[in-house]
Amino acid sequence: MRRQLALKRPHLEGDDIKEVQRKVGMRGDAVDGAFGEETAFRVEQWKWKVGYPQERINSALGLHGLRLLFGDVKFPADFRRRAEERKGKPFLVSKSGIFLPLRPPVPQVSEFRFVEPEGARDKNGVAHHAGLDWFAPTGTVVRAPAAGKIIEANPGGDAKGQVFGGTAKIEARDRKVWIFRHVAPKVSVGDRVVGGQLVATVHRWDDGPEHVHIEIRKRNEGGHVFENMLDPLPFFK
């Protein structure tokens, strides 16, 4: 008897989830029977590959989705057409080759230059937001935009105030540093990651809508000053 599956707290568990994990390409210890963040991402990846419309790509698997996954019913013609169009194209990768850290839609407006008292100060002493806020529910997977090394993984923990959650920082191979604030890190300092790898999840916030604040430093040595920061939005277009 099949049941509807989704990312929940606590995670759903069972042998049926192991079957789903194998069907979406998970192997080895990853087939653990728990519908966690990695399984949720693999389901999204599968939906994209087989031609689901963009607005229906999420981590939930209803009964019809399970029938499609296990081959009990055929894919509709529009699914097959989209699957053909997407063949050979990587999932959630921008034109610049950067993996999208969160699932679409990509934010349309950058707050990078907005004046903000707690932000990164420029050479004239004016503080700027210096990043991009990407709104997503608690528990949403955050992925590495590029390969690199984890140089900070601070769990934080507070769910109130402006400085909530923790921080994950990735120093990429080109020495740019990708910083994710208001997250729960799932990696440790010193870990090597590849583009698209799970590094964190969105942290709960009791005082507003949950989001990830994303920053990019040109070089870590330059510190948290505005002239050393890059607007993240163009990388995701």
N, C-alpha and C positions, 0 to 999 in steps of 0.2 A: 504494500500500500504506500503510494507516494504522498508526500506532504510538501507544502509550499516552504521554500527556504529563503532566508534573508539574513543579513548581518544584524545580530541582536546582542544584547548584554543580559545575562551571560550568553556566550556563543552556543548556537544549536549544535548538538553532537549526535553521531549515529553512523551505522554502517552505510546507510544510504548516502551520507555525505562523502564517505570514502569513494563510493562509485562515481559521484559527481566530480570529485577531485581528479580521479583518473581520467575521466572523460574530457576535462578541460586541460589536460596535459601535465598535471602535477605528478611527481614521482618521488620514490624513496620516503624519507622521514616527513616530507611535506604532506603525505597522505595520512593525516592524523585523525580524520573523522570529525573535525571541528570546523564549523563555518566561520572562520576568522577573516582578518583583513586580507591576507594573501589569497584565500579562496575567493573572496568577494571580487578582488581585482581580476583574477583569472576568469571569473564569470563575465565580467565586463569586457575583457579582452576577447573572449569567445563570441559574445553577442556582436561585437564590432566586426569580427572576422566573418561571421556567417550572414551578415547583412541586415541586422536590426536597424531600424531608423534611429538616427542620432538621439532623438528625444526619448527613446525607449531603452537606451543603453544605461542600465543600472545593475546593481549586484543582486537583485532579487530574482528568484527562479520560481515562477508560478507553475501550475500543473501543465499548461500548454508549453511553456519554455522547457520543462523537463521532457515532455514528449518529443520536442524538436531535438534536444540534446541527445536523447537515447535512440533517435531514429524511428520512433513510433509513427510519426507523421512527416510528410514532406514539407520542405521549405517553400513558402509562396514565391511566385515569380519575381516580385519586387525585391525579396530578400536575396534571391539568386543573382539578380542584376547588380545590387549593391555589393554583394560579396565579390563579384567579378571585378567591379571597379576598384575595390580596396585591395585586391590581390597584390602582394609584394610590397604594400605600404605598411610601415610600422604603426602600431597603435599608440596614440597619444604622443606623437612626436611633431614638433613645430617645423616650419620650413628651414629654420636655422639649425636643425638637428638636435634641439634640446627636448628632452622628455618633459611633458607637462607634469608638474608636481601634483596637481589635483585634476580631477576629471572636469571636462568642459561643462558649462561655457566659460571661456576665458574672460576675466574682467575687461570691460570696455574702456575704462578710464584709469589713468595713472594718477596717484596722489603724491608722486615722487617729490615734486617741488613745493608742495603745500607747506606753509609755515606752521610749525608745531613745537611748542616749548620743550617737549621731551625728546625731540628728534636729533639728527646729526647736524652739528654746527658747521657753517661754512667759514671761510677766512675772515669774513666780516662779523662773525659772531651770531649770525641769524641761524636758528635751528629749523631744519626741514624734516618732513615725514620720511623722506629718503628710502621709500620702499613701496610695496604693493600689497594691499589687503585683498586676500582671496577668501570669500565667504563660503563656508561649507559646514555641515552638521558635525557635532561631536563624534569622534571615532572614524571620520573619513580618512582614508589612507593618504599619506604624503610621500612622494617618491623622489628619488635623487634625479635632478635634471641632467646630470652628467656624471661620468666616472670620477672617483676621487677618494679622499681619505677623510674620515670623521675626526675633526679637531675639537669639537665640543659636543657633549650630549648631556645637557642639564635637565633633569626631570621636573624641576620646579614643583608644581603641585597646587598652588593657590588658584582658586577659581573665581576670585573677586578682584576688583580694582582694574587699573589699566595694564598692569604688568602681571598677566595671568599665564598659567601653564609654564612649559619649559622651552628649551632652545636646542636646536640641532644645527651644527655648522659643518659644511663639506668644503674642503679645499680641493678644487678640481685640478685636473692635470695641467691646465693652462694657468694655474695659480689663482684664478678667481675664487672667491669664497662665497658660497651660497648659504644664506642664513635663514632659518625658519623659526619664527617665534610663535608662542601660544600653542605649542605642540607637546605631545608626550613622546619622547624619543624611543625608538625601538632598536637602537644601535648603541655601540660603545665607542669611546675615544680610541682611535687607532684602527678601527675597522676599515677595510677597503670595500667600497661599494661600486656598483656599475650603474649606468644610466637606467632608470626605471625601477630600481630596487626600492623596496619599502624601507623608509628610514624613520617614520614617525606617524602618529595619527593626530587629528585635531583635538585639542584639549577642551574640556567643558569650560564655559564662562557663564557665571550667574548674573552678570551685570549688562549683558548685551548679546547680540548675535555672534555666534562662534565664527572665527576666521583665522587664517594663517597670515602673519605679517612676513613678507618675503623681502629680503635685502640681498644685494650683491656688492661685495667689495672688490675693487680692482686687484688689490693685494692685501693679504692679512696684515702685513707690516704697516700699512697706511693707517690702520685704525678706523674708529667710528667717526670719521669726518666727512662732510658732504662731498668734497672734491675727490674722495676715494671711493665714492659710491656710484653705482650704475642703476639706471631705471630698469627694473626687471621686465616690464610689459613688452618691449620690443622683442625680447627673446622668445616670447610665447606666441607671437603672431604667426 
